[in-house]
Amino acid sequence: MHELSLCQAIAGVVKPHAAGRRVDVVRVRVGALRQVVPDALEFCWTLVRDFEGMEHAELELELIAAAVSCRSCGADAPIASRFSVACPACGSADVEITHGEEFMVTSIEVADHTVVESSEGVANG
Ligand SMILES: [Zn+2]
């Protein structure tokens, strides 16, 4: 399952940041274009966290809408669907995706509410 390997990759990012401390919260930024089902990701996380000895770690997802920057008309606009990556203003396909491909651990919260910042992308397994 796609989400299971993603959760294993998340755990791989979290563990060195936790450095042996108890992990309470794991915050993950997920772009809309990553084809991740949030419910499935959260379910898989409950399996992986137990296996990895992080039973207390709650997953907090920050969902990022997809957006493009258009080279034809200069529009900077959100797009509704990953199936039509085109400029919503002029219809041009000559666009650069500016948001929606994120998948990263932004921070974790360990024992005593210590927040450990991260900007580490999660490799797509
Ligand atoms: Zn355009």
Residues whose N, C-alpha, C, O or C-beta is under 5 A from the ligand:
A	BS01	ZN	C70 S72 C73 G74 A75 C87 A89 C90 G91 S92
